[in-house]
Amino acid sequence: MKTRIYENVGLLCPRILLPKKEVDYTKWAVIACDQYTSQPEYWEAVREFVGNSPSTLNLIYPEVYINKKDKAEIIKSIVEYMRKYLSEGLFDEYNGFVYVEREINGKTRKGLVVALDLERYDYNKGSHTLVRATEGTILERLPPRVEIRKDALLELPHILVLIDDPKGKVIERVSENKEDFERLYSFELMKDGGHIEGYLVNKKLEKKVGKELEKLANPEKFKKRYKLDSDSQVLLYAVGDGNHSLATAKAIWENIKSTAENKEEVMNHPARYAMVELVNLHDESLKFEAIHRVLFNLKKDIVKELKLYFGDAFRFSRKPKEEVIEAVKTKKSKGKQFIGLITDSQKTTGLLKITNSSSGLAVGTIQEFLDSSINSGLFETLDYIHDDDAFCSLSQKPGNAGFYLPAIQKKQLFKTIIVDGALPRKTFSMGQAHEKRYYIEARKIR
């Protein structure tokens, strides 16, 4: 089976593995491993539901368990399950892009599963590659992920990558022709994940995808679209969800490349590419959500520490939780940033107003405070939470505190990345936790 590569736009047509039709796809597909990281009960319920059925749950490492003492055994089990599923003939193989439609919360998100060339990707801030991170990469989060992926036989994508296609010439054009494609799957996702369908894109439309992406990547049109100077390099793909997973794939590839004896032959290695789902930034179902911060086991008075750090630029007004959340979502004032503080006490639940911050975004302002507090003994641990209900529940537990943050406007994203580089880490999420990508497709990387 000949591999098809669209080199100008950094795409590989992947050889996709999907379970045979008799497999229960609802039990096969589980949500991205970096969700519900402070809610082990979610993952325990998934394990109970899956039982002994074939499932991607056996092929991933939910990050809620990342600090378990038997981590090495869990990773070993993942590789063994991959080998088991392959040897038992669990999969059918398809060569092509997969068009995906997911219906959730009354909306339909459209996507295209492809493989991106990691040679065209750099996650460092200020990079000028075709594929770029949208937010800062936390380097200390990579080693455990590298450990999981380095011996993996398969990759399973939960990465969502954005393209800025206001006229809808790429994914939407594919959608219009889906009736001409082979339908690969159609089923209900577990745990309120909605309904999802996947179609194998035919070669005719596949080539059109390549041509339309080339048009978006035309250097002169790119500079004109964003009003850029002549030195600006094309940004075609911005990583929306899964920054650290793509960075992990990059780290593995760089290691394979640097240790290979045959430097020319290694460039054909399957690990050079990473499978992702492309989504149009202008997809009507796509909503940017803030990623909030929850501090566990506070050791000091949080309001006093904030005042010490921000000084005269800081104001705090006590308000009920509901008013705090509404104010963060609606208040806008030039030169001022509004951040919610939610705790188990009415005395320390309220609205923060910070003026003249060195960061242009509220998330950057509060992250600078948190980074400065890591070694001060203010809190024991920190987690990043997408879902509002989960955030409020965790923040109001005794001894905890949470910072509720405003969402950024998605129309600002590409221009901000091009001009300023990556946003502060964990700035935004594309939807609530249950809306994240579920693992379905697989691909051999060994």
N, C-alpha and C positions, 0 to 999 in steps of 0.2 A: 504494500500500500504506500504510494508515493506521498511524502510529506509536502504540504503546500505552505509556502512562506511568503508573506507580504512584507518584504524587507524595508521598504520605504516608510512604513508606518509601524514597524516593530511588532508584527503579528505572526503567530504560527497558527495554522489550522490544527487543533489538537485531536489526538486519538483518544476519544472519550470512552470511559468504561461506565456502564450502567448495569444495575442488577437485572437479572432476567425477569420477565413479566410476572412470574408466579410469586416473586418476593413481595412482601407487604411493604410498600413504599412509605406508608405513614410511620411504620416503625423503623424503616431504614434511615429516614432523614431526621437529623437532629440539628438544633440551632448552633450558631457559632460558639466556639469554645470560650470566647472572652466575654460571654454574657452571664448574668446572674452570678457574678464572682463572689458575692457575699451572701448568697442564698443557696446553701447546699441542699435544702429541701426541694428546690426545683429539680436539681439533677438526680436526686434520689427518686423523685416521682417519675422521671424519664426512665431511669433504670428499671423501675418496677413495671412500667408500661411496656418497655421493649422486651423484657424477659429474655428468652433464648433465641429470639428471631435475629436474622442477620441485620446489623445496624451500624451506621457510621459512629454510633456511640463507642463501639469497640475499636475505632480507628483514630480517635482524637483524644486529647488530654484536656478535659474541662479545667479552666484555670482556677476554679474554686478549690481544686485539690493540689495546686502547684507546689505547695510547701509540705506535702505529705512525706513522711520518712521513707515510705516504700516507692518513691518516685521511679527508681531504676527498674523495679519490677513492673510498674505500670507501663513504662515505655517499652520494655521487653514484650509485654503482652500485646501492645499495639502492633508491633512489627510481626508478631506471630499471627495475629488475626489477619493482617494484610496478606501474609503468605498463605494462610489457610483459605481465605476467600478466593485468591488467585488459583491455587492448586485444585480447589473443588469446582472450578468453572462457574463461579457465581455470576460472572459478568458477561455481557455482550459488548462488543467494541464498535464504535461509530467514528468516522473520520469527518469532522466538520465543525462549524460553529453551531451552537445550540441557542435558539431563540426561546426566551423564557417569559412567561406572563404569570404574575402573582397577584391574586385578588385578596386584599385585606383591608378591613375597615372601610368597605365601600369604594375602594379605589383599586386601580390596576397598575402595577409597576411593570415596565417592559425592560428587558435586558438581553444581553448577548454574551454567551460564554465563549471566551477565546483564550489564547495563551499569549502573554506579553513577553517580549524579549528583555531579559534582565540586563543585557548589555546596554540597553537604552534607558536604564533606570538608575537614579542616584537619590538616596533618601536624605542626604546631607542638606542642611539649610543653605540656600544660595546656589543650588545646583542649576544647571541649564540643560538638563536632559529632556528627552521627549516624554518620559514618564517621571513624575515627581511626587514626593510626599506632600500632603496638604498641611501636616502638622509636625511638630518636633518629635523626633524619634528618641525614646528613652532607652539608651544603649544598654543599661543594666537589665532590661527586660528581654534582651535578645538571647543571652546564653542558655536559659532553660528551653527556649523555643528551638534553638539550634540543636540542642541535645535531643529533642524529640524528633526533629526532621532529618538529622544526619544519616540515620540508618533506615529511614522510611522507604518502603517500596512504592508507595502511592502518595499523591497529593490530592487533597479534597478542598475545593475553593470555598471560602466565605468572604473573599475580598471583593469589594465593589469599587470599580474605577469609573470616574466621571469623564465624559466628553462634553464639550461646550458646543452644542449643535442646535442653535435656535430655530433653524428651519426644518429640523426633523428629517434630515436626508439619510441618516444611517439606520438607527434602530427602528424608527417609525416606518421607514420604507420596507424593511424586512417584515414588520408586523402586518402591513397591508397585503402581503403575499403568503401569509402563514398557511392558508388552506392548500397551498401547493406543496407543503412540506410533510414529511413523515412525522407523526406525533409520537414522541418517545415515552412520555409519561403524562399522567393527569391524576392528581390525588389531593387529599386533604392533609395539610401539615398538622402535626401534633401540637398540643398546648396553645391553641388559638392562633396558629401561624397562618391561617387562611388557606386558600386553594391555589395550587400551582400547576402549570402545564409547560412542557418542554417540546420543542420541535427541531428537527435536524434541517438546517438551512441548506438549500440546494446550491450547486456550484455557481449557477448563474447569479443568484443574489449574493453569494459569498464574494464574487468578484466585484459586484457593485459596492459592497461594503468597503472593500479595499480602495476603490476609486474615490468614494465620497470622503473617506478618512484622509486620503492624499490631498483632497481639496481643502479640508480643514487645516491641514499641516502645511499648506503653501506659505512660505515665509513672508512674501509681500502682503498677502491677504491677512495673515496672522497679525502683522505689525499694524496694518490699517485698522483691523477690528478692535484692537486694544489700545490704539493711539500710542504706539511704542517707538523708540528710537531704533536706528539701524543695527545696533549691537545685540538686540534682544533675540534670544533663541526660542524656537517653537516649543510650546507646551501643548501637547495633544491629550495626554492622559493625566488626570489628577486623582490620586488615591483617596477615595472617600471613606471607606471602611476597610480595616485590615492593614493599616500602615505597618504594624510590627510583623505581621505574617509575611508581607511582601519583603520587608527588610530581612527577615530570616531566610527566605528563599534566596535573596541576593547574597547573603553571607555564605550560605552553603555552596552556591554556584562559584563564588570567588575562590573558595577553598578548593573545590574540584578543579577549577581552571589552573590555579597556581601550583598544584601538586601533580598535574598530568604530565606524563612523559612525552606524549605526542601533542604539541600545542595546537596543531592544525586540526587533528581528529577530534579533540575534546570540544571544539566549537559546535559539533553536532550532537553533543550530549543532551538528553532530554531535560536535565536540570537547568539548562540555560534559560528555559522558559518557565513561567508560572501561570497557572490557569486562574482566570478572574472572570467576573461578570461586568461587562460595560453597561453603564446606565447614562442616559442623557440628563445633564444638569437641569434641563428644562422639562423633564417628565413631570406632569401635573401632580402625580402621586408622591413625588419626592419632597419631603419636608425636612428641613434641618432642625434638629433638636439640640439643645445645650447638653453638655456632659457636666453633671454636678459633682461636687467633692464631699465626701463624708469622712470625718475624723473619728476614729474609734478610741475610746478610753482616754479622754482628756485628762491632763494632769494639772492644768492651770486655767485661770479665768480667761476665756477666749476673747471677751470684749476688751478687757484690759490689755491683752497682748496685741490686739489689733490697733488699739489707740497708741500703744508704745511704738509700733512699727510705722504707722502712717502719720502720726502726729496731728498737726492742725488740718491736714487734708482729710481727716476722718470724721464722720458724723454717724451716730447710731440712734435710731428711733424705734422704740418698742412697738410692735404691731402683732396681731394674730397671724398665724401661719397663712391663712387664706389671703389676707390683705398683702402680706409680703410677696407671695407668688404673683398676685395680680400686678403689683407695683413693678416688679422686675420685668414682667412681660410688656408693660405698657409705658413706663416712664422713659422719657428721652429728654436730655438737656445737654447742650453743648458744653464740653469740658467736665462733665460729671458722669460718674458710673454708679449704677445701682446694683447691689448684690444682696440677696436674701441670706439671713442667718437663721437656721432652724435648729432648735435644741429641745430638750425635754422640759425646759423651764420657760415660763412667760417672761421672766426677767431678761433672758438672753436670746429671745426670739424677736427678730425685728429686721429693719432695713438698714443696710450700710450705704452711705453716700460718700464716695471718694472723689476728690477733685485733683486736677493736674497730675494724673498718673503718668508714669514713664511709658506705660503700655497703652496702645490705642484700643485694646479690648479689655473688658472686665475680667475675662478668663485669664488673661496675661497678668493683670494686676494681682488677682488673688493667688495665682500660681507662684508669683515672686515671693509673696508672703509665706506660702506653704514651704517653698524651697528653703527659705531662710530659717524656718522653724523645725526642720527635720532633726537637727542635732540639739535643739534647745529643750527637749523633753516636754513639748506642748501636748503631743498626742503619741499614742502607741503605734497605730497604723493608719493608712489612708487608702481609700478606694474611690474609683471613678464610676458613677452611677448614671445610666441613661434614663431610666424609667422614673417618672414623677412619683408614682405611688410607692415604689421601692425606696426611692430617695427619702421621702417623708417618714416612712416606717423606720428606716435605719437611723435617720437623724434624730428621731424622737426617743430612741432607746436611751435609758439612763447612762450618762457618761459620754454620750456621743454628741457630735455637732455636724451640721451640714451647710455648705455654701450653695445656694440656689442661684444659677447663672442665666443670663439672657442668651438667646440663640443669635447667631450671626445671620445675615442675609445671604442667601445662596448666590444671588446675582453678583455679589462682590468677590466671590471665591477665586476665580481664575486670575483676575487682574491683581488681586492681593498676592497670590502665590508668585506671579510673574515679577511683580515690582518689589515686594518685601521679602520673598522667600516663604518658608513654611510658617504656619501659624503656631501659637503656643500649643504644646502637646495637650491632647484630649480637649480640643476646642469645641468640636461639634460631633453629633451623631446623626446619621441619616435615618431618622425614625426612632420609635421606642424599642425596647429590648426585644419584644416578641415579633417585631417587624424585621429583625435582622435576617441575613441570609442563612438558610439551612443547607447543610451538606447533602448533596445529591450525587453529582457527577464525581468521577475519580479519573486519575491519569497516572500512568507509570512514569516514575522519575528515576528508575534504576534499570 
